[in-house]
């Protein structure tokens, strides 16, 4: 039986990940708020959030095999919204992180992460660096998805 995966977050942001996972898994995607009934009804095994605005409740997390967040900061720096802005404003290192979900935003166990340095920084904007971090995060996740799902 195929793993059943739910991706939570904007569809346009997560399309590449959705398309990649759909080749081997049963994948749903939504940006809407979910509840435990939705998870049970759709028999979701794995949860991936990326750009999702809502906190996932404990009662949902405990019924999943694995739940992770894809985040465009080098955690623990840049927790919460607009991490790219804060990394520049506060002088934090830029990067990408994949971490387990828990009952607080961006504070679960870090599974894997990578620092990102921007070339030609003076020619960059917040939008261009944000887009580059998303692109790098997609590649990073796709490269490591089997290790993540297999707890390696």
Secondary structure, DSSP 4 states (H G I P E B T S, - for coil): ---EEEEES-HHHHHHHHHHHHTTSEEEEE-S---HHHHHHTT--EEEESS--SPPPHHHHTTSSEEEEEESS-TTTT-SS-HHHHHHHHTPPPEEEEEE--SSTT-SPEEEEEE---TTGGG--HHHHHHHHHHHHHHHHHHHHHHHHTT-
